[in-house]
Amino acid sequence: MLIIDSGFGFHVILSGLDEIYYKIGSKVSFGKNIGEIKTIKSNPSELYV
């Protein structure tokens, strides 16, 4: 699970990532990949926001 403080008291919670590219306290830049979802044909991947 990844929680992003988007400012002005709002937070974005992402669940379902297989790999997260950022560590706690890191700044996330607009347009950058934050993680990866691995897909398997028999079990489609989902990202929860």
ABEGO torsion letter per residue (X at the ends): XBBBBAEGGBBBBBBGBABBABBBGBBBBBGBBABBBBBBAABBBBBBX
